[in-house]
Amino acid sequence: MPPRTPLGPISPNPIRKKQLSLYKRGRIIGAFDFGGKIASIAKQYSIPDSTVRNTIKNTQNQPYSTSLPKSGRPIKSSIQDERSILRFVRSNPKTKYSAIKSEYGLKISHSSIKRILRKHRVQTWRTKKRPELNPRLAAKRLE
């Protein structure tokens, strides 16, 4: 991260722990294979020694120098839950999220249901407000 300038903006979102690109990872491994020292490689690419050391150590575990997938939080809903939500929403498009949850006894949040629907491109939109058709206007339209 570049040094701050006096009276300059302070970034509220500093980026930390960036992934190395495949190219840079390959350069590090190649430099080490041709006899480069860890400290000199780290200095050349302006990265910490530990990053170089971990990159070299993990070459056996990572095929083609790609990063292993991150685990993340396990999904609470199953494929059957998704299908039942979609079937219910398509047959009853104006239902609320709480009605969907109570219909199938799901233990997922409203935002999870919203995410499932967004993934399958089921969207909602506000209908245009139109004036009500009273008997006088209906007779006029019929003419």
Secondary structure, DSSP 4 states (H G I P E B T S, - for coil): -PPPPTTPPPPSS---SPPPPHHHHHHHHHHHHTT--HHHHHHHHT--HHHHHHHHHTTTTSGGGPPPPP--PPPSS-HHHHHHHHHHHHHSTT--HHHHHHHHT----HHHHHHHHHHTT----PPPP-----HHHHHHHH-
